[in-house]
Amino acid sequence: CLILNNHFVTIVMSISTTAVRAYSCFSKVILSVAATWCMVSCQSDVEPVELHRLDRLIARGVMPDDSLSVKATETLFKISGYPAPTPLTVADYAEKPSIREHLEGVEREYGDTRRESIALGEVFGRMHSVLPQVRVPEVFAIISPFSQSVLVADTLLYIGLNHYLGADYVHYEYFPDYVRALKVRGRIPVDVAEALVRSTYPYRPSDDYPQVVTRLAYEGAVAEAVMRLTDRSEACVLGYDDSQYAWLCDNEQKIWQSIVGGQMLFSADYAIARSLVDVAPHVSVISPEVPGRAGRFIGHRLVKSYVDNNPSASMEHMLTPAFYCSPSLLTSAKYNP
């Protein structure tokens, strides 16, 4: 009886183990299906943006034949200083070394651009509530011979895919580390949002010799708008890695004190403003320790404080001189890191 009972227990345990495994597998399938359904459901209200692959035409010397691509090529050549597009001038464009050397890399990385179509669809979808005055453009992928990664021309927007091939891309080897770090695929929606914001609301100070504080506030407002449009973090939008961002957060008060104490805040020196906000390895007017573009970080913290103390303020207002050139800006913002 003891032997029989032991066999019975073994059989029952075997059946139980099999049932548990089956249930576990079934649960994983259900969870996988649920996750997929959730992802599709969450994106169902997002209208993907059509990314017109102009790079697959003119970068290969092919003259477009549809009217929209022809217009886009004409506009691109015009703002680039090239002759009007013809089969001959398009073929000449494709032969430029700055175009040919990226053909393989772009096709390898961007054989499928559905990720960008959905991400840009999310940005454009938020545009109607965040900045309704911004016109949603037609978007074209190109291989660009220029240093600018995103170009905006009226209702057309061009994304130079060759600017987003990864920090380790072989043809970026002559760029410094702090530039290569920004040449990654994930920055496309951020850079597109920023280009649209800046083109619609350019920095137009009311004074011929604007104070540095106006530039910091403008840059902060741009960063805030891009965060709202992309739903990305402050660190991501400003282009900082974890260690840089942690350092800035830990030293926010010291940076602000250096700007104020160094009599930079109300200076009209354009070079100081550029040093604070331009892409660079560090902020030279403060210290080699301070990561580049720290002025944008401080500018955004200033704007964030303003939003916290003036919750009814519109994003559009904060992108105008009425905000960033206002004599009462610092008083209204109550920024005190």
N, C-alpha and C positions, 0 to 999 in steps of 0.2 A: 504493500500500500504506500509505503514511504517513497519507493522508487516511482510508482505511478503518479503520486502527487507532485514529485519533483519535475517529472516530465510535463505534467499539466501546467505547473507554474511557468516552466520554460516556454511552453507553447503560448500561454496567455501573455507573457512578457514580450515574446516575439511579435505577436499580433499587435500589442499595445504600441511597441516601438515603431512598427510599420505604419500604424494609424497616425502616430504623432508626426512621423516624417512626411506622410502624405498630406496631413493637415498643414504642416509647415510649408511644403511646396505649394499647396493650394493658396495659402495665405500670401505667399510671395507673388504668385500670379495675380491674385486679386489686388494687392498693393501696387504692383506694376501697372496693371490696367487702370487703376484709380489715378495713379500719378500721371499717366499719359492723358487720361480724360481731363484731369485738372489742368494740365498744361495747355491742351487744346482749347478747353473751355475758357481759360484765363486769357488766351490770345484771340479768342473768337471775335472780340470787338476791336481788334487791332487790324487795320487795313495795311497790309505790307506795301512798302514803297517799291515801285518798279525802278530797278537800277539799270538804266540803259547802258549796255556794254559797248560804249564808243571805243574803248581800248581795243576791242577785238576787230575793229574796222580800221580806223586811221592809224593805229600803231602798227598795223600790218600792211599799210599802204593801200587800203581799200576805200574808195570814195563811197560814202553813204548814198543811198537812193531814196530813203523815206524823208519826208519834209522836216520832221522834228530833228532827226539826226543831222540833216544838212544845216539847219538853222544853228544847232549846237556847235557844229564844226566851224561854221562861219564866225560865230561869236567868239569861240575859243581862239581861232587864228587872228581875229581882229585885236583882241586884248593882249595877244602874245606878240603882236607886231609882225606876223607872217602874212604873205600875200593871200589873196582870196583863195579858198580851197578849190582845187581842180584835181583831176587824176594825177597830174604831174606834181603839184605842190604837196598833195597828201603823200605821194610816194617819197618825196624828198623829206618830209617830216618823219616818216617811218624809218628813214635811213640814219637819222641822228643817233650817235652812240648812246646818248642819254636816254633814248627810247629803246633801242634794240637790246641793251644790256639787261633790261628788266622784264622782257617779254616772258621768259621762262619762269622766273620767280613769281610774277603776277598770276600766271595761269596755274601754277602749282598751288599757290595759296588761295586763289579766288576762283577755282573751278566751279564752286557753288557759293552764291552770295545770298542765300535765303536768310542767314543769320543777320546780315546787314539790312535786308529788306524789312524784317520784322522790327529790328531795333530802331530804324529810322521811322517806321510806321508809328511806333510808340512815341517818339519825339514829336512828330508832326501832329499826332493825335492830341498831345498835351498842349501844343502851340495855341490851339483855339481858346483855351481857358487861361493860359499863362500870359501869352503875348498875342492877342487876336489881331494886332496890326501887321504882324509878320506874314508875308505872302509865302505860301508853301510852294517851293520850286519843283521843276522837273530835275531829276538827279541823273547825272552821267558819270560813269566810271571812265577814267582816262589813265594813260601813262604820261606823267607830266615831267617835262624837262626843267621845271622851275622848283625853287626851294619851298614855295607855298604849297601845302598839301591839299587845301580846300579853297576853291575859287567860287565866288558868287558874282553873277552878272545878271542883274534884273531878275527874271523868273527862271534862270538856269543856275544849277549848282554842279560843280565838277569836283570829283574826288580822285586825287592822284593815288591810285592803289599802290604804286611803287613806293609811296611814303609809309606804308603800313605792312612791311614784310618781316617784322620781328627784329628785336635788338641784336640778334646774332647773324642777321643777313649779311652775306659776304660783301656786298657793295656798300654797306654802311661802315666798313672798317675805318674809314678816314674821319668819321664823325666822333666827337667826344662822347663819353659814356652818358652824360646827362641829356644829350640829344637823342642818342639811340634808344634810351629808355622810353621815349615818347613815340617811337615809330613802331607801334604794335597795333594789331588788328582791333583790339578792344577800344581804342581811342577814336575810332571813326565816328560813332554817334556823338561823342563829346565834342570833337572838333567841328562837326557839321553844325551842331547846335550853337556853338560859340561863333562860328562864321556868320550864321544867320542873324544872331543877336547883334554882333558888331557891325554888320553891313546895314542893318535896319536902324540901329541906334549907335552911330559912331560917336567917339569922344569929341564933343564940340563945346569946349569951355567958353564961357561968356567973356573971358578976359584974354587979351593977347599974350599975357604972361601968367598963365594959370599956376596956382599954388599946388604943391605936391599932394596936399590932402585931397584935392579934387580928382586927381588921377587915381589915388588909392581907392576913393569911394566909387569911382566909375568901374574900376577893375573888380571891386567887391560886388557891385551890382551885376556885372556880367557873370561872375562866378555863381551868384545866387540864382540868376535866371537859368544858367546851364544846369545847375543842380536840380531845379524844378522840372526842367524839360526832359532830362535824362534819367531822373531818379537815381543818380549816382551820389556817392559820398563826397564830402569836401576834399578829402585827400585825393580821390580819383580825379575829380574835375580840375584840381590845381596841379596834378601831375606828380604827386609825392609818393615815395615808397613808405613802408611802415616806419622805418627808423627815422627818416627825414620828418615825417609827420609827427611822430612822437616827440622829436626834438623841438619842433616848432610849438607844439602844444605846451611843453614844459617850460619854454622860454618866451612865451607870448608877451608877458609883461616886460621882460628885458628888451625885447625888440622894439616894443612901443616906446619905452623910455629912451632907447637909443635914437629913435627917429625924432622924438620930441626934444630930448636933451641936446641932440646934435643940431638943433635948429633947422631940421629938414622939412618938417611938416608944412610950414608956411613959406618955404623957399619957392622961388619961381624958376629955379635952375632945372632945365629940361633933362640934363644929364643925370641929376640925382633921381628924378622920377623914373627914368629908364633903368638905372641901376637897380632900383627897388622892384621893378615889375617884369623886366625882360628875362627870357630864358637864359640862364647862366649857371656856372658851377657853384657860385656863391654870390652873396650881396656884398660887393666890394666896398660900398660906402659905410657899411656897418662893421663886418668882420668876416674873415674866411670861414668861420664856423657856421655862419648863417646860410642855409640852403637858398639857392636862387629862387627868384620870384616871391620872396618872403613878403614883399609889399602887397602882393595880391592876397596872401593869407591874412595879413593885418587888415587890408581893405575889406575882405569878406567878413571878418570878425566885427568890424565897425558897422557894416551893413546889417549883419545878423542882430547886433545890439539895437540898431534902429528899428528893425522889424519887430523885435520883442517889445519895444516900448511904443511902437506905432503900428499895431496889428492891422489897421485899416489901409495902410499905405499900399498902393498898387505897384506891381513889378514895372509897369510901363513908366510910372512916375520916377522910380529910382534909376531909370536909365536915361534920364534927361538932365540938362544943366540945372533945372529948377531944384533938383535934389543935390547932385554932387557939387554944385557951385554955391549952394545956399550958405549964407553967413551963419545960419543957426544950425547947421548940420551937426556939429559936435555936441551942441547943447541938446538937440533932439535925440541924438543917438545914445547919449549917456554911456558911452563906451569907457569902461574902466577895468582893463584886464588885471 
